[in-house]
Amino acid sequence: MLRFLFRSQMFNEILNIHGSIIECGVLYGNGLMTFSHLSSILEPVNHTRKVIGFDTFSGFPSNHPKDKSNQTTNTTEVGAMAADSKEELERCINMFDQNRSIGHVPKVELVKGDLVETAPDYIEKNPHLVVSLLYLNVNIYEPTKAAIQAFVPRMPKGAVIAFGELDHPECPGETLAVLEGLNLKELELKRVPYDTTRCYAVI
């Protein structure tokens, strides 16, 4: 419920901002389907807003030196955070489409693979893309940086960029990618009292 409230708050920020929602790091699809349902409820005829989820569905694809943490636990090793959930999510998406307005127009899309490759490839295949919400929740350096490079230039004023593990001692790679790809001094990072690790900024 706490994660739902956080995602609902972010969605309210972009309700009147044009563009699609990109979630980097789908895992079991809680965020993906939350954003999808919120869109279907609050803007049932917005046929251009898509919810696009990027994930390897097999865990972290790499372990960059910038992901090295001084913590005793290694949470960013190759293969960690694996969730073989793609087929189940596809069934959920199919049921979702059967129970919403204009369900014949695709709303949710899954992109499988390493973001380092899939993010630029998606842009090349979808040159029309505008992004209203970018949720960076992959924890590690290389895919976070790739997502920033691919999607941030397509975010209009008022769009939201959110972070899953910024300033987290076990996931330094995410913070380092943000420091390299964004001007942190220009971001007013907002957090919510019911979620201590996640934050977002309206750009």
Secondary structure by P-SEA (a helix, b strand, c coil): caaaaaaaaaaaaacccbbbbbbccccccaaaaaaaaaaaacccccccbbbbbbcccccccccccccccccccccccccccccccaaaaaaaaaaaaacccccccccbbbbbcccccaaaaaaaacccbbbcbbbbcccccaaaaaaaacccccccccbbbbbccccccccaaaaaaaaaccccccccccccccccccccccc
